Amino acid sequence: MIPIISFVGYSNSGKTTLLTKVIRELKNRGYRIAVIKHDGHDFEIDHTGTDTWKHRQAGADVVCIASARQVATVQTLAQPLGLDDIIQGISNVDLILTEGFKQEEKPQIEVHRQGIEYIGLNKNRIALVAEQQVYTGVPYFKLEEVKEVADFLENRI
């Protein structure tokens, strides 16, 4: 099974900024990385007027576009998928990182920025990235300690 680690925190806590830096660091170390981003809103990946947009407008429930170097699938869901269902379609990577998915019971690294509320310690919290340590017994990293966070992840996988 592919290891999965979720980066969690409230909006504007710095999750995306940290995650993109950690991804670059892990890629430089030779790892293949998948990322799943939770979106609390609805999103639109296709653009009005494209062929795939027309296919969806015509009623297709699943639309896939493929080229020699990438593939994307848009699927209309009757109900939300759980994270375990989403990761079933991912292969050929060393690590799956998620952004969000606070409610899922996966190992979580909480990202915190001053002025934003902490989520709070729970059984899934494996580390905190913040300006100061607030949880006893949980590994702690500062926001700029990207290599150290990558080392921590590397040791877990």
C-alpha atoms as one frame of an Amber mdcrd trajectory, in Angstrom:
protein
   0.000   0.000   0.000   1.222   3.488  -0.833   1.857   5.619   2.280  -0.459
   8.614   2.648   0.103  11.763   4.719  -2.402  14.611   4.990  -1.368  18.240
   5.442  -4.197  19.840   7.401  -5.005  23.288   8.759  -7.564  26.005   8.398
  -7.723  28.292   5.327  -4.690  30.546   4.881  -2.602  28.511   7.316   0.113
  27.956   4.716  -0.705  24.387   3.661  -0.262  24.930  -0.071   2.921  26.975
   0.328   4.523  24.349   2.559   3.261  21.423   0.513   4.641  22.748  -2.779
   8.067  23.230  -1.159   7.991  19.736   0.353   6.946  18.240  -3.005   9.900
  19.946  -4.729  12.290  18.683  -2.049  11.009  15.107  -2.288  11.121  15.223
  -6.099  14.757  16.362  -5.872  15.399  13.247  -3.781  13.950  11.053  -6.522
  10.493  10.272  -5.144   7.341   9.979  -7.245   4.578  11.949  -5.513   0.793
  12.057  -5.890  -1.207  14.911  -4.381  -4.924  15.000  -3.673  -6.386  18.415
  -2.865  -9.657  18.625  -0.976 -11.932  21.395  -2.225 -14.731  22.428   0.094
 -16.471  24.089  -2.834 -17.408  22.777  -6.248 -14.724  23.176  -8.878 -14.667
  23.180 -12.650 -11.616  21.692 -14.306 -12.896  21.985 -17.869 -13.391  25.157
 -19.867 -16.512  26.312 -21.673 -16.456  25.407 -25.341 -13.819  22.641 -25.233
 -14.689  19.240 -26.656 -14.643  17.601 -23.225 -16.869  20.364 -21.841 -19.308
  19.660 -24.687 -19.230  15.942 -23.838 -20.131  16.707 -20.211 -22.850  19.129
 -21.278 -24.276  16.373 -23.457 -24.634  14.213 -20.357 -21.517  12.063 -20.124
 -20.960  10.984 -16.520 -17.238  10.361 -17.008 -15.056  12.295 -19.414 -11.403
  11.479 -19.912  -8.846  13.408 -21.926  -5.480  11.858 -22.708  -2.312  12.929
 -24.437   1.098  11.303 -24.721   2.196  12.803 -21.366  -0.885  13.253 -19.197
  -4.417  12.110 -18.575  -7.315  13.722 -16.725 -10.677  12.280 -15.793 -13.737
  14.204 -14.652 -16.467  12.107 -13.096 -19.899  13.222 -11.959 -20.618  11.684
  -8.556 -23.928  10.652  -7.054 -22.361  11.047  -3.607 -18.947  12.170  -2.313
 -16.099   9.686  -2.423 -14.041   8.941   0.658 -10.299   9.366   0.507  -9.776
   5.588   0.399 -11.966   5.437  -2.717 -10.010   8.243  -4.376  -6.599   6.709
  -3.736  -7.653   3.412  -5.346  -7.029   5.012  -8.733  -3.460   6.084  -7.913
  -0.463   3.899  -8.646   3.188   4.144  -9.602   4.072   6.637  -6.838   6.093
   6.374  -3.640   3.929   8.654  -1.512   0.469  10.210  -1.589   0.195  13.633
   0.032  -3.144  15.270   0.592  -4.064  18.846   1.314  -7.079  19.007   3.553
  -9.152  15.974   4.464  -9.096  16.942   8.164 -11.921  14.507   8.926 -10.190
  11.471   7.408  -8.336   9.146   9.762  -4.966   9.306   8.019  -1.642  10.467
   9.474  -1.776  14.280   9.559   0.725  17.083   9.688  -0.978  20.222  10.966
   0.168  23.464   9.367  -0.419  26.617  11.363   0.254  30.296  10.767   0.008
  33.020  13.400  -3.455  34.559  13.579  -5.155  31.329  12.462  -6.793  28.912
  14.891  -5.128  25.555  15.651  -7.159  22.488  14.704  -6.261  20.737  17.937
  -4.399  17.606  18.835  -5.907  14.284  17.811  -4.762  10.675  17.427  -3.855
  11.201  13.749  -1.510  14.141  14.337   2.048  13.037  13.552   3.673  16.495
  13.405   3.079  20.220  13.684   4.536  22.859  11.370   4.104  26.287  12.954
   5.858  29.271  14.487   5.803  27.640  17.914   5.234  24.216  19.476   1.873
  23.868  21.195   1.420  20.083  21.348   3.361  17.934  23.805   4.883  14.780
  22.362   4.363  15.689  18.696   7.329  16.395  16.392   7.545  20.100  15.607
   8.996  21.987  12.657   9.132  25.671  11.808   7.445  26.824   8.589  10.807
  27.334   6.849  12.160  23.872   7.805  11.189  22.239   4.511  14.172  19.860
   4.343  13.494  18.716   7.895   9.832  18.024   7.060  10.980  16.071   3.980
  13.435  14.112   6.174  10.565  13.315   8.565   8.393  12.072   5.695  11.267
  10.080   4.214  11.789   8.337   7.552   8.072   7.444   7.721   8.040   5.823
   4.290
